[in-house]
Amino acid sequence: MAKIEEMKFVDQHMEKIILGVCVLIMAYGVFQWVLSAPQRSEVPQVAGRVVPADKVDGELLNWVKRVAARKPSGEGDAPVYDYAGEIDKQRNPKTPAAITNWGNHRLVLVEPKRVKPPEGVRLAKIKDILETLAPVFTEIKGIREVIDSDGKGDPVDKLVFRGKADFPIGELLKAWNQEFRGSAMDEVLATVLAVEIERRTVLADGSFGPVTKVVRVKAPLAEDATPVEPVVIPEYTGQNADEVRKAIQVFSQTQQDSVLRPEYWKVWSLEKKAWTTPWIKEVEAPDPAEAAAPAAGAAKPAPAPVAKGVAGKIELLFHDADVTVQRIYSYRARLVFVNPLYTYDEVVYKGTPKDAQVRAIFGKWSPWVRAQAIPRTTQYFLTGASGMGNKQQLRCTIFTQSLGQVVAEKNFDIKPGRIIGGVMSKKIRNPVTGQESMKVVDFSTNATVVHAEFERKFVTEAGRPSTTRELICLEGGKLVSHILVKHLSDKDERKVTFNELQAKVGGQTP
């Protein structure tokens, strides 16, 4: 019973007990943290300093005054560039102005380009370039001229075809130097080792005969000339590079011009009455007034150079002295060069080291060019007859040229089946000395006698019938008729030519 009463007491006074405990705890906290803590007479930091509470107002006032008295410095902060504004301007199509300032450049590390070292110059490429270029003929002419065959001034008749051509040496050097760029060679030289000329005969039906090589003319030296020893470029053995290169240089300086422009016999000029060199421009004699002695100390003017072609080109000549009159020929040419890789083992392509031992390389052949035939200067005319009955005989007068002069022979008998003309001795004037001497002259023609008619009827200019002699010949595959010159009309071209030739030899018309 007592226990029940005790539980009722606790239940009735539980709230009061809890309230009392809370009051005790609160009282302890107030005593511990409020009543027992000492009062502080300071407040923290005014303008970065701790000051007493009674001085806070004064310190704040002083700090405000100092702040108000401050002035801005002249430097200021670095401006921030308006990137967004510039980008907006570029996006706006109405704004034509371009960006003038993108700020400081950004440094970017770029890996350097690695160039593979050259493996050398290929000879095949050098040949390919050379084979695209060929000489271009500017003139080919066949003529009959008087030459100094022995170098002693003794004139001789000669038939010759002479040609002139240009080669684009500047274009070749430009292409070659491009291939050698970056190699150990500073500059490439193009040395002409030889000029090759080929010839073929144009046949009557338009076809061509076999191709033959034109032999170089070997003109004798003048009596006062000093012979020049030919420079021989030795074979490269791999150990004599300096010797070979020196020989090439000497050859280029002393003999390349004679390769391009070979020597030829002196030619007698009827106009100048002197020996000349054909197609070689001579230095003109200076004006006597300008050639006066220069003042003391004045430099002597240098002689004018001889022209040898146009800019970027070299000129080459050839002479073909093994030709026949009235025959048509066609010609072509090419140049042979010294291999620019010759002896240069350090420059040649490593895959083909033997290319440095190839001495000569060949250019491209020029197109075939046809030349006009040398006309026959020998002409014949029916001028008389002799005998009676079955013994009648026709005679011809033949004109030809010898030493630049017209020569005639009147007493050539003609017979059917035989060629008109032949070789005879005639007194000819030497154009150099002016003296006359006996000389063998060739009066041969290309006409073969087919038939001789002694009673040919014809009508004179007056309209009267008359009788003349007729000669029928075969010339160039055609039958040609000739009658006595004295019975030809004065307007006939053959009679006009006959009278002109007679006047040149001082003869009289039959």
Summary of the structure (lengths in Angstrom):
residues: 510
radius of gyration: 57.1
end to end distance: 202.9
largest distance: 211.5
contacts: 1184
relative contact order: 0.10
helix: 24%
strand: 30%
